Every structure is written in C-alpha cells, then in structure tokens.
C-alpha cells in the first residue's frame, strides 16, 4: 500500500498528480480539479518551454502565474539544451516562481520529437544526464522530478536507463507513461513496464541511500483504475491525464478511492456521478474562469469550446446541440444553450471510460540520424529549443 507521496518537502496525499496537458491544465482547469479534490493532490501546469521562460515571453509568463491558493506550485519544463534548462530552473528558484519542477521527457507530438525533445530525448543518454544535472543543480532546494515514456518505439526502449540516470543525478521522483512515442495514445498502456521501472529505480535508490518514488501513468479512466495500478505495479502514486478531460470531479473519486489515509480501497464505493445539471454548472464555471484568467470573456468561451464534447460524453445531448455548444461565443449564449437540455439526466454509463484521441503513429518524427548512436549528441540542432510554451 502506498505511503504519502513525498516530493521534496511536499507531502502529496493521496498520491495523485494531475498530468501536464498542453492547452488543458492551465490555471482555471487546475482550480476546478483542486476544488473537487478538496485541495489534495499535486496539480502541474501545462508545458513551459525553457527558452520562452528565459526570454520572458508574454504568453509563457501568464502560464507560470499561479493562484494564491495553489500550493505547491508545480511547473513542467520542456527543453533540449542543458544550459537553457539550467537558466530556466535557476530563474524559477531565484524568483520564487514555483515550489516544484517537473521535466518533460514524455511528449510524443511531432513538433517536439522532431527537434529531439520530449519522448525522443532520453535516447541520447549523455544529453539526458546533462539536462538533469543542470536542473537539479540550479533548482537548489526545489525538488526536480521527471515524466517519460517507455522509449521511442519497441526497438528503442529507454525508460530503465533513464530511471537509473535520474536517480544518479538527484531527481526526486520519476513518472512513467506506459507507452512508447510511436504508440502515441493508441493501444493499451504497459503497466508491467511501470512495475519494472519501480524495481530498477528502487535498486538504484537503495545504492544511493535515498528513496525515489515511481509514479504510473496511462489508461487511468477511473479511481478504480488508479487503485488497481498501484496494486498491480507497486508504484508509489499515479499521474492522471486524459481520464479527467471534461471530468474534473475524478479527483474527488480519487480522494475517496485512496481514503483519508491514502490506502487504496479504503474509501467509499460510491463515487461522484453528477447529473447533467451539475455538469452544466461546472461547464459554465470552467468557461467563466477561463474568461477571468484571459481577461476576456469571449476568448474564455472560445478556449472552452474544446471541452464541450468531453463534458457531454454519454449524455443525450444530440450532435446538433453539441455543435451549437462548441461554437458559443459568449457566456450568455452558452448558458442559454445549456438551459435547453434535459438537465435532469442522471450520469450515463457511456460517460465513463476512455476519452481523448487514441491513435498510434506509423513512425516518430526525429532529427536526421537521431537513432544512429545513443551516445552521440551532435544531432541536436542549435535551434532545437522552442520559443513558445503550452505544447
């Protein structure tokens, strides 16, 4: 049974982390998830590019702004250049921008991997080590964690080597999404790989004389899935991504499932099953929070549109009404459209289960010659550092 998750000086109970998701885990969505959890858990920002942070890009500076109620403040960084990563981490530490730093080595999208970043980067072992060393050194008292995938594809697995390197370089915790970059979000997550990583990291951490938690990620669609992952893999906690899309109350379920003392299965069997009326109220609050955050109601409603299908999944809404909701231009229009629905509908069975895209890829976009030699880092382009944040 898992103990409270310790991330540096921060105790995370239950041991549940909101996965960084580009365009999703901004301050408004984190607020909703945190409210449903009663403030329990760890809620990570969407991906912040180190170059954009160092250059104080306006959009990036907005993304690293946290509500005063957010504690600990958690930032995920993406970078491929050790020096730039080091500068970004030192900036966060010196300017007190966050309480925890997570490093992205798991993103599978082509615009990231073709530059050698995200899930492509751990293949270059010396580069991974250099980035981790710069980050841990620059962070000072701030804990540094990392999230990764199994590797580029089944022929180029990197997660066990990466786990050992992380322990050796002083990383506080390691999270694994049990898929390769080639799988993207298709197929089934390999939970056995999470168990193997747990064994590998535990052995390396014992040699280092310290504890390094391992978190599991992939195919957690319900609180019961989270409990089962912990039991089957021995991981120390879970990272929840697509399972909470349009369902921020999943974090209430997770708190219940892990119980007050964090023991899986100790909580009540009944989880949150909101009516469509309650879902609609959450939708409006989400859109309103986005407008306040962006300081523009119309922009907030437009940004909210991507969430409509997730929130209404399984309910009898109709494709025509979903299209209308997905083009609403104001809070007033959104509220009026929601008012036309049969809001007394109970939570439908079809609302559970997978959500988000689930496709695999024929190949992973990589820099030329990337796979020739895992120890040759010359393939990293000078302009590989992206200048925009959020994915």
SVG drawing of the C-alpha trace seen along z (x, -y; Angstrom):
<svg xmlns="http://www.w3.org/2000/svg" viewBox="-35 -41 64 48">
<polyline fill="none" stroke="black" stroke-width="0.4" points="0.0,0.0 1.4,-3.4 2.7,-5.8 2.1,-9.5 4.0,-10.7 6.9,-12.8 8.1,-15.3 11.0,-17.1 9.4,-18.8 5.9,-18.4 3.7,-15.6 1.1,-14.6 -1.9,-12.8 -3.5,-11.0 -0.5,-10.2 -2.3,-11.6 -0.9,-14.0 -2.6,-15.9 -0.6,-15.3 0.5,-18.4 -1.6,-18.7 -1.0,-21.4 -3.9,-23.8 -5.7,-22.0 -4.0,-22.2 -4.0,-26.0 -4.9,-27.8 -8.7,-27.6 -8.7,-23.8 -6.3,-23.3 -8.6,-25.3 -11.6,-23.0 -9.6,-19.8 -8.2,-21.2 -11.7,-22.2 -13.1,-18.8 -10.2,-17.1 -10.5,-19.4 -7.0,-20.7 -5.4,-17.3 -3.0,-16.1 -0.5,-17.7 -1.6,-19.8 1.0,-20.5 1.0,-23.4 0.9,-22.8 4.3,-22.5 6.6,-25.6 9.4,-25.9 12.7,-26.8 13.8,-29.2 10.4,-31.1 10.7,-31.3 14.3,-32.7 13.3,-35.2 10.2,-36.1 7.7,-35.5 4.4,-37.2 2.3,-34.1 4.7,-32.0 4.8,-34.4 1.0,-34.2 1.2,-30.4 3.6,-30.4 1.3,-32.6 -0.3,-30.7 -3.4,-31.5 -2.5,-32.4 -4.3,-29.3 -2.2,-26.9 0.3,-25.1 2.6,-23.6 3.0,-25.5 4.1,-23.0 5.7,-23.8 6.6,-21.4 9.5,-22.4 10.5,-21.3 13.9,-21.8 16.7,-20.1 19.7,-22.4 21.3,-21.8 22.4,-25.4 19.0,-26.9 17.3,-24.4 19.7,-25.4 19.0,-29.1 15.2,-28.5 15.4,-26.4 17.6,-29.0 15.2,-31.7 12.3,-29.7 14.3,-29.2 15.6,-32.7 12.4,-34.5 10.2,-32.1 8.0,-31.2 7.2,-27.6 7.7,-25.1 8.3,-22.0 9.8,-21.5 8.9,-18.6 10.9,-17.9 9.1,-16.7 10.7,-13.7 7.3,-12.2 5.7,-14.4 5.2,-12.4 3.9,-15.1 5.9,-15.5 6.8,-19.2 8.6,-18.3 10.2,-14.9 11.5,-16.1 13.6,-18.6 14.9,-15.8 12.7,-16.8 10.1,-15.1 10.0,-11.3 12.8,-11.4 15.4,-12.9 16.1,-10.0 17.6,-8.0 20.6,-10.4 21.8,-9.2 24.6,-11.8 22.2,-14.7 19.6,-13.4 22.2,-13.3 23.5,-16.8 20.0,-18.3 19.1,-16.5 22.4,-17.6 21.9,-21.3 18.3,-21.2 19.0,-19.6 22.0,-21.9 20.1,-25.0 17.0,-24.2 18.7,-24.4 16.1,-23.4 13.3,-22.9 12.5,-19.2 13.0,-18.2 11.0,-15.3 10.7,-13.9 8.0,-12.3 8.9,-10.0 7.6,-7.2 9.0,-3.7 11.0,-4.9 10.8,-5.9 9.4,-2.5 9.7,1.1 13.1,1.3 14.4,-1.7 13.3,-1.5 15.0,-3.9 13.0,-4.0 15.2,-1.7 18.4,-3.5 16.6,-6.9 15.4,-5.8 18.9,-4.9 20.3,-8.1 17.6,-10.1 18.5,-8.5 22.2,-9.1 21.6,-12.8 19.4,-13.5 15.9,-13.6 13.3,-13.4 10.7,-11.2 10.1,-9.6 6.8,-9.1 6.3,-6.7 3.6,-6.7 3.5,-3.0 3.6,-3.7 6.2,-4.5 6.3,-7.6 5.2,-5.5 2.1,-4.4 1.2,-8.0 -2.1,-7.4 -3.1,-4.2 -3.2,-0.6 -3.0,0.3 -0.6,-1.2 2.0,1.3 1.6,1.4 4.2,4.1 6.8,1.6 5.8,-0.6 6.5,2.4 9.9,3.0 10.8,-0.7 9.8,-0.6 12.2,2.4 15.0,0.7 14.7,-2.7 14.3,-1.1 17.6,0.8 19.4,-2.3 17.9,-4.4 19.0,-1.9 22.6,-2.2 22.3,-6.0 20.9,-5.8 17.7,-7.6 14.1,-7.0 12.9,-7.8 9.2,-7.3 7.9,-6.0 4.6,-7.1 2.5,-5.3 0.6,-6.9 -1.6,-5.6 -5.2,-4.2 -6.4,-5.6 -10.0,-6.2 -11.5,-5.9 -10.5,-5.9 -10.7,-2.1 -8.1,-2.0 -5.8,-4.1 -6.1,-1.7 -5.6,1.3 -2.4,-0.3 -0.9,-0.8 -1.7,2.8 -0.5,4.4 2.7,2.4 3.8,1.4 4.1,-2.2 4.1,-4.9 1.4,-7.1 -0.5,-7.8 -0.4,-10.5 -3.9,-11.2 -4.2,-12.8 -6.9,-12.2 -9.2,-10.5 -10.1,-13.8 -10.9,-15.6 -14.4,-17.1 -14.4,-15.3 -12.5,-17.3 -14.6,-15.6 -12.5,-12.5 -10.2,-13.9 -13.0,-13.7 -13.3,-10.0 -9.5,-9.5 -9.6,-11.0 -12.4,-8.7 -10.7,-5.7 -7.5,-6.2 -9.3,-7.0 -8.3,-9.5 -5.1,-7.6 -4.2,-7.0 -4.8,-3.3 -6.3,-2.1 -9.8,-0.8 -10.2,-2.2 -12.7,-4.8 -16.4,-4.5 -17.5,-2.5 -19.8,-5.4 -18.0,-8.0 -19.2,-11.3 -21.9,-10.7 -23.2,-14.2 -26.4,-14.9 -26.3,-16.8 -27.5,-19.9 -24.4,-19.6 -22.2,-19.0 -23.7,-22.1 -22.9,-24.2 -19.3,-23.0 -19.1,-23.8 -20.3,-27.4 -17.8,-27.8 -15.0,-26.5 -15.8,-28.9 -16.2,-31.8 -12.8,-31.0 -11.1,-30.9 -12.6,-34.3 -11.4,-35.8 -7.9,-34.3 -7.6,-35.6 -9.2,-38.9 -11.6,-38.5 -15.0,-36.7 -15.2,-35.9 -11.7,-34.4 -12.5,-32.3 -15.6,-30.9 -13.7,-30.2 -11.0,-28.4 -13.6,-26.4 -15.1,-25.0 -12.6,-22.1 -14.0,-20.8 -17.7,-20.6 -17.5,-17.0 -15.7,-15.7 -18.2,-17.2 -21.2,-16.0 -19.9,-12.5 -22.5,-9.8 -25.4,-12.3 -28.4,-12.6 -27.5,-15.9 -27.5,-15.3 -24.9,-16.1 -26.7,-19.3 -26.7,-20.7 -23.1,-19.7 -22.1,-21.7 -24.0,-24.7 -22.4,-24.5 -19.0,-24.2 -19.4,-27.5 -21.0,-29.5 -19.5,-33.0 -20.5,-34.3 -21.3,-33.1 -24.8,-34.2 -25.2,-32.1 -23.5,-29.1 -25.8,-29.3 -28.9,-29.6 -28.0,-26.6 -27.3,-24.5 -30.7,-25.5 -32.3,-23.9 -31.0,-20.4 -32.8,-17.8 -30.7,-18.7 -32.3,-16.1 -30.5,-13.3 -28.6,-11.0 -24.9,-10.2 -24.9,-7.7 -22.7,-4.6 -21.4,-5.9 -19.8,-8.8 -17.2,-6.6 -14.2,-5.1 -11.6,-6.4 -11.7,-9.9 -9.4,-11.9 -7.7,-10.7 -6.4,-7.2 -4.4,-6.8 -0.9,-5.4 1.7,-6.6 3.5,-4.8 6.7,-6.5 8.1,-9.0 9.4,-12.3 13.0,-12.6 16.1,-14.7 18.2,-13.2 20.5,-10.5 19.0,-10.6 18.9,-6.8 22.5,-6.2 24.2,-6.4 22.6,-6.9 25.8,-8.5 26.3,-10.9 24.5,-14.2 25.7,-16.1 22.3,-15.6 20.7,-18.1 20.0,-21.2 21.2,-24.6 17.6,-25.9 16.0,-22.9 14.8,-25.0 11.2,-26.0 10.2,-29.6 6.6,-29.0 5.0,-27.3 1.9,-25.2 2.8,-22.4"/>
</svg>
